[in-house]
Amino acid sequence: MRKFNARITKITILPEGTPIFGVEAIHVTVADEAAGEYISIEQITEQSDNKIGFEKEAWPLLKKAIQTIVDDSNKFGEYDKEQKQLDINI
């Protein structure tokens, strides 16, 4: 029987009431294109440019999301199976 691990690979930060596909959504992910993992921060804008723009009020959560992804990237999936949402309240 194979053993499986659970990993946190994406956190989305957005204003309350905003859909995850909205232009204000910021996505922090672990990415890997077969050359090793790296952290990706992406915000899809109407102009489709690759620049990220966020309000300074989003920085505390963004910083915490990045740190969570970095911390988790080397320790696969130690989490509470009943937990439905990542607790990164500041």
Secondary structure, DSSP 8 states (H G I E B T S, - for coil): ---------EEEE--TT--TTSTT-EEEEEEESSS-EEEEEE---TT--S-----GGGHHHHHHHHHHHHHHTTSTT---TT--S-----
